[in-house]
């Protein structure tokens, strides 16, 4: 998966995929061949964190 560089676009794409296609962040990362730690770090730098309960970043 080619991830957008812009953190807001990245947030939007990831949350859309989590909402529409994947039940967990781990499932998304496996299916899309994305490094979970890198993804979480990039979004954390922009002030977002993953909520397992809600299955989204906010």
C-alpha positions, -999 to +999 in steps of 0.1 A: +000+000+000+014+034-009+007+056+021+003+094+017+030+116+031+005+142+044-006+131+079-042+142+075-045+123+042-028+093+059-053+095+087-082+096+063-070+067+042-061+044+071-094+051+090-114+045+058-097+012+053-103+003+090-139+012+088-147-005+054-123-034+052-105-044+083-116-054+118-082-045+134-051-025+127-030-057+127-053-071+100-049-040+079-011-040+083-008-077+073-031-074+043-016-042+030+020-050+039+024-020+062+048-018+091+025-011+121+051+006+142+060+030+114+024+038+107+016+044+144+047+066+147+039+087+117+004+093+130+015+099+166+039+126+153+007+143+140-011+139+173-032+108+166-033+075+184-050+042+176-081+031+196-086-006+195-120-002+210-131+021+182-108+006+155-096+040+143-070+067+149-080+099+166 
